[in-house]
Amino acid sequence: MSHPIHYPEGHVLLRNLNKSYPVISHGSGVHLFDETGKKYFDASGGALVANLGHGHLELADRIAAQMKKVAYVNGMQFTSRPMEALAANLAKKAEPLGLDRVALLASGSEAIEAAIKFARQLWVDRGYPGKHKLITRTPGYHGNTLYALSASGRPHYKKVYGPLLSPVLTVSTPYGYRCPEVRSNDRDEILAEYHEKGADHYLKELETLIEREGANTISAFLLETVSGSSTGAWIPPKGYLHRVEALCKKHEILLIADEVMCGAGRTGTFFASEQFQFKPDLLVMGKGLNAGLMPVAAVLVKKTDVDTMKRGSGGFLHAQTYMQTPSMAATALAVVEYMDEHEVLKKAKAVSEHWLSELHSHLHTLPFVGSITGIGHMAGIEFVENKASKAPFPIVKKFAQKFVQHAQDQGLVLWPNYGQADGTNGDLVMLGPSLQMSMKEADECVGLLKHALATFEI
Ligand SMILES: Cc1ncc(COP(=O)(O)O)c(C=O)c1O
């Protein structure tokens, strides 16, 4: 079979029933190939997952070696060498953050929910059962299971499932292009105003919320260290994370850093929190931790908090079949050891700087391109109908969806998002290529994107 699959062909519950799905046969580095032989530049690693590119025999061999040893053991009954080694590796990397205990789960959504439950249980074990509310940010995304979706600031995702979701408290996500304090339309001025006034603006909102709800009712604040597809890779304004940390410490509100997208080296340091000297109480990883080879996500916590649980309830009251599964641990271990041994992040730095600067210089004058932001190997490009007023396209135009299809037809894989401008409208694409992309491939990526934009008509 070599032609693309279109509903109702086959038996897969296809994600989009009006789209044709090319059948991927294999990949190599930044490139993918479908069964017709068509080549694609995977500029987004799917949904910013394939951090090390495709066709890695070394990684596959390391994972297979563990799979040949044992099929599965349950985390309630046994531990395993890959699990111990992975936890030790992550704890060493997280030393500056003070996080030194690791649990594995099978998806970012599950790990987010486990972290929220851990925070809540900690308050019960500390003797403050009234602290249960969660603060999250809008726009934001933390997953698709019911509580992770409740915690996600994406109104359009919640329309159908609203009656099944739980209430959470929300504040605005720092988002330079649409920050109310930013008046300018010029890129340098936007950045200057955002970094000058952003932290005050967003902190005020958080302070007001905490005052209104009462800190004695709030368990945790969940935030992406660097916001991913929800804003298009906007970093926090200067001082924001430090001030959030101080405020939450003062009010005894736990901080949960969602690094499912921005972690595992995506933004240039293994944990995004490292480069902002941000010290959350819990940190969640996924995606790049497994580089796409097998679903693996992780929650990192502090031993001192585990000690509190030991004295209180006896231990973390969360159980899922695939927690600490040896083959999952072996997958993440293969990824982190490979990154260490090959100095992936050190080598990636110059390429990412070149790539981000080329993206900006080649694309910012093109029609529809409102904002280009990025850090490390993560970038977001926001499209607008009117560059002067920053007015987004009406959602019915499906700009992001159509542009991403147009790019894929031309052999460029991007990750779309929509609704971020006002909860309904707004179009952006995310780029998150392999951290091992070469300089030449970085230029190829920019060239393909420029061509896709220049040939796109809405
Ligand atoms: C920041 C963030 N958190 C959580 C998730 C949920 O992860 P998963 O899709 O593996 O459940 C995602 C997925 O895109 C994400 O980007």
The ligand as an SDF file (V2000), in Angstrom:
LIG
                    3D

 16 16  0  0  0  0  0  0  0  0999 V2000
    3.1670   21.7830   27.8940 C   0  0  0  0  0  0  0  0  0  0  0  0
    2.4550   20.4850   27.7570 C   0  0  0  0  0  0  0  0  0  0  0  0
    2.0090   19.8600   28.8590 N   0  0  0  0  0  0  0  0  0  0  0  0
    1.3660   18.6840   28.7910 C   0  0  0  0  0  0  0  0  0  0  0  0
    1.1290   18.0660   27.5730 C   0  0  0  0  0  0  0  0  0  0  0  0
    0.3780   16.7710   27.5160 C   0  0  0  0  0  0  0  0  0  0  0  0
    1.2190   15.7280   27.1400 O   0  0  0  0  0  0  0  0  0  0  0  0
    0.6200   14.4130   26.4450 P   0  0  0  0  0  0  0  0  0  0  0  0
    0.0650   14.8070   25.1310 O   0  0  0  0  0  0  0  0  0  0  0  0
    1.8130   13.4880   26.3580 O   0  0  0  0  0  0  0  0  0  0  0  0
   -0.4170   13.8540   27.3500 O   0  0  0  0  0  0  0  0  0  0  0  0
    1.5720   18.6800   26.4000 C   0  0  0  0  0  0  0  0  0  0  0  0
    1.3220   18.0790   25.0910 C   0  0  0  0  0  0  0  0  0  0  0  0
    1.3710   18.6970   24.0490 O   0  0  0  0  0  0  0  0  0  0  0  0
    2.2600   19.9320   26.4870 C   0  0  0  0  0  0  0  0  0  0  0  0
    2.7050   20.5740   25.4050 O   0  0  0  0  0  0  0  0  0  0  0  0
  1  2  1  0
  2  3  1  0
  2 15  2  0
  3  4  2  0
  4  5  1  0
  5  6  1  0
  5 12  2  0
  6  7  1  0
  7  8  1  0
  8  9  2  0
  8 10  1  0
  8 11  1  0
 12 13  1  0
 12 15  1  0
 13 14  2  0
 15 16  1  0
M  END
$$$$
